[in-house]
Amino acid sequence: MYRRKLNRAWETLRAMPMPAIASDRLADLHSDLTHYDTVIATQMREFLRGNTINRYKVRIDEELDEGLRTFKTETPVEVECRRDLLRYKRRIDDVVRELLRLSEARTQPAKQAPRA
């Protein structure tokens, strides 16, 4: 079941276009979001190959979320861009949650050794 949720979250994220930069003021936040997306995509590929994921890299980026939420927009275009960036980040967060859940479910049986 977790695998289906992870696949759905991943496909939803990959179907979304990366939001365009509306102004120079949003360039740093856009770069941070792009880096976050790249790190999670790399870890997702490792997971799909059957490798373990780096739990230090696979985490929800609260700092980016805070930066996007507190950004003071000056134009309607910036408002729309900020909204798109937040929406895209939420889809990445969905993938992170499901990836961590599935990774945890995968390691649980290995930790429970049979008792003799």
C-alpha positions, 0 to 999 in steps of 0.5 A: 500500500505504501508503495502505491502511495509513493508511486502516486506522489512521485508521478504527481510531482513529475507531472508538474512543471517546475515553476518559472521565476517571476522576479529576481527577488524569488531567484534564491528561493527558486534555486533552493527549491530546485536543489531540494527537488534534485536531492529528493529525486536522487534519493528516490532513484537510489530507493527504486534501485533497491539501495538504502536512502540517506535519511539525513538528506531525505527530510522535509525542508522546513527552512525553505517552507518558512522562507516561502511563507514569509516572502513579502510579495510586491506584485501579483506576479510574485504572489502567483509565483510564490503560490506555485513554488509552495505548491511544488514544494508540498508535492516534494514533501509528499514524496518525502513522507511516503519515501520515509514511510516506505523505507521505514516499513522496509527496514522494520522486518529486518530489525525484528530478528526471530527469537530462538 
